Amino acid sequence: MYMQSEEFVEGNAYDTYAAYGSQSHGYNQEEEYGLHSGDPRQDLAYERQYEHQTPTYILPEVIKNFIQYFHKCINEGNLYEINNCYENNFNKLTERFFKNSPWPEAEFVLPHVGNDPLFLILYKELYYRHIYAKVTGGPTQEQRFESYYNYCNLFNYILNVDLPVPLELPNQWLWDIIDEFIYQFQSFSQYRSKLMKKTDDEINVLRLSPKIWNVHSVLNVLHSLVDKSNINQQLEVYAIEGDPDSVAGEFGSHPLYKMLGYFSLIGLLRLHSLLGDYYQGIKVLENIELNKKSVYSRVPACQITTYYYVGFAYMMMRRYQDAIRSFANILLYIQRTKQMFQTKSYQYDMIMKMNDQMYNLLAISLTLHPMRIDESVHSQLREKCADKMLKMQKGDRQVFEDTISFACPKFISPVVPNYDAPKNNYHKEPFMLQLKVFMEEVSQQIMVPTIRSFLKLYTTMPISKLATFLDMSEDDFRNALLCFKHKMKNVVWTKGSSGLEGEFQSASEVDFYIDLDMIHIADTKVARRYGDFFIRQIHKFEELNRSLVKMGPSSKQ
Amino acid sequence: MADHLAMRRNVASLLKGIDRYNPENLGTLERYVELQAKENTYDLEANLAVLKLYQFNPMYFQLNVTAQILLKALTNLPHTDFVLCKCLIGEAHQQEDQIVKILHLHDLLETCQFKTFWSEITGNPEMIMGIQGFPDSVRKYICHVVGITYQMIDKDVLAELLGDLSHEDLKQWMTKYGWSEAGDNKVFIANQEGNVKSKNITEKIDFDSVAGIMAAAAAH
C-alpha cells in the first residue's frame, strides 16, 4: 500500500486553520483570558457567547430529548429505532426548527450525551450535511474543512482497528455517508477551482492545505472500505449462489463493513465518472450483476445513483443499447416506487432531479439509436422531451449541447488550480472537455437520423439517385452509409457479471445493405405491445377489488 | 512474446487497488506502452491508467507516450477505446499539433472517409512510425465495416478503401475474410439478404400470462 491509512487526519492543517480562525474573528486575547473561570464548560459557553455576540444557546427541550433518545438507540444498537430517528424525527425537527438554519453546534449537544465522541462524529455528519443541503449560502470555507476532518475521524474510527467496531447503522444512513462524502468532495473541488471571487486570505488557506479533500484521500477511503469488507469476493460468491459469509472474513461478515464496502463500489463508479474515466467506473462494478432482477441493496437512492452513472458511462462509450436499457429500467423503477419517497426530504429532491436528467439522457440515446422501450417510460419521455427529440433528430447541435449540459454529472478535476495564476472558468474545464468529446461524437453521427428517414421511404434504390436526393456526392454518400452501419453497431452486454463485456450488435429497425450500386432497405415494423400493460392493470384492479371486499361486508363488488 | 506476457502480468499487479494511482509506477507503464507499439500488442486498461496518472499528476505528462496510446487505440477500432482516451486528456494537450493530427485521423476513420485517411497517412508516414502493424490493424477495421455493409462490391472500390492495395495484397485480405471473386471484377462479401429483411413483429401473448386472469374471472 503506497499510502498509509493513518494519513486520513492531517494534523498540520488544523494549526493553519486555527490561526486563520483567530484572525478573522478578531479575538481580543487579553480580555478573553481575563474572564476565564476555569470551568471548561462554562468557558466554552462564554467563548461562544463572545464570538457570536448572541446570548448563550440553550437547547430546546424537544431537541434535547430527541438527541438523547437518538444517542440511546445508537448505543443500544436498536436499528429499527435508529432508522426511525434518522429518517423521520430528524427530518421533522429540521422542518420545524431548522428549515434554513443550522442545527445546534456540536459543542452544545455534547454535554447532553455524556461527551460521547462517536455520537459527536455521527451528529456532526448530519449537522454538516444539513448545512450543505438546506442552509442559505451553503457551507463556509471553515465548515467545509471541519466536515472533512469529521469524515476523517469517522473513517479512522471504522478502519483503523484490529477488530470490527461494535456499531450498527441503518443501510440508508450508510449509503448517505458515502454519497455525501463524495458529494462534498465534488463540491469542494468545484469551490476550490473558483478563485476569482475569493479573498487573498481564503486563497492562502487553500494554498496551505493541499491535503484537504485530496483526491487520493477520498480514493484511499473507498478502496480501504472495499478491501476490508472483501465485498468483491462476497459478490463473486453471491453471483454463483454460494454463501458470501464463507469469504467475508472478520470484517466483511459484519453488516456495517459489508454495506459500506458495497456502497463504496458505487462511490467509486461515481468518482471515476466525475473524473471522466468511464471504463474504470464500469469496471469497479464487475462483480455486480446489473441486469439481475434481485438487488443487493434495497436503498432506492443507491439503485438510482448506480444506474444513472452506469447509463451515462455506457452512453459516452457509445454503447447506446446498454445505456437505454439502464435508463429505462431505473426510470420504470422510480415510476413504481415514487410514493415511497415522499417523506424523505433530501433523497426526494435528489431523486427527482436525477429522474429528469435521465429522461433527457434517454432522449439523447434514443435519438442516436432508436429502439423499442417500455411503453410507460416511453409515454413519460414523450411528455417531457418530445420537442427536444424532434430537434435533435433534425440535427440541431445546440439542443444536443443544452440537453447534455443539463443532464450530465458535475465533472471535476483531481488537480488543485494554480493559486498564483488563477484562470477564469478553470472550474468549468472538466465539464467543457467531456462536452467537447460528446459533441464530436454527435458531429460524426449528425447525418445518421436524416439518412434513416430517407431510407424509410424506399426498399430499393440506386445509390447515385439517393445521393442526389440528399444533396451529396456519391462518394460522400457511400462513406455516410458505411458510417451509418458502423455507428449503429454497438457493443451490447449479453452475459456475465462484468458490465464491460459484450458483443457487437445492431438493433437498428431500419437496416440496409449495398449490392454494387444498389441499396436494399429493410424496415422492421414492430406492432404495438398492449398485452403486458393490460395484464398488469388487470392484476392491479383485482388487488383493489380484493382489498375493498376485505374492508367490509357491505362493500359491493 | 514471452517478454510481453511477463510484462503484462507485472503491469496487471501494479494496477490492482490503490496502487494504480501511485505515480512511481509511471516509468514501468510508459515502457509497457512502448513495448505494445513495438510488438503489436495491446492493453487498453494499462494505457488508460497511464492517462489517468497524467491527469492526476500533470507535471509528469508526456506528449509522445500520449500520442502512442492514441494511435494504439485506433488499431482497436471499431471499439471506442479512442473516445475513452480522449476523455482523460486535457484540452490544452489536445491542442498540441501532434495530437491534433491524430484526432483528425480518428475523425476520418469514424466517419468512414477511408480514402482521405490513406492519403493523410501516405503524406505523413512519420505519424505512425513506431506503431508496428498500424496499417494492417486499420485494414481489419475497414474490412469489418465493409463486411457489415456490402453484399457485392466492385474490386477497385474495395482496393481503394483498403489503401490502394495491389490485386496481390487484396487477394490475401479476401482469403482472410472468405470473400470470393465474383467475376467481372467483383467481390462477393456475404449474403446480406438473409440478415437484412423486412420484418413484421407482432405481439404474441402466451397462455400462461393470462391463465391466472382467466381463472380468477371464472371464479366470480
Interface residues (C-beta under 8 A of the other chain):
Chain A: M1 Y2 M3 V215 H216 L219 N220 H223 S224 D227 L275 G276 D277 Y278 Y279 Q280 K283 M316 M317 R318 R319 P414 V415 E429 M432 L433 Q434 K436 V437 E440 E441 Q444 T459 D475 N479 A480 L481 L482 C483 K485 H486 K487 K489 V491 F504 S506 D511 F512 Y513 I514 D515 L516 H520 A522 D523 T524 K525 V526 A527 R528 R529 Y530 G531 I535 I538 H539 E542 Q557
Chain B: G17 I18 D19 Y21 N22 E24 L44 E45 L48 K52 Q55 F56 P58 P78 H79 T80 V83 L84 K86 C87 L88 G90 E91 D107 E110 T111 C112 Q113 F114 K115 V145 V146 I148 T149 Y150 Q151 M152 I153 D154 K186 Q192 E193 N195 V196 K197 S198 K199 N200 I201 T202 E203 I205 S209 V210 G212 I213 A216 H220
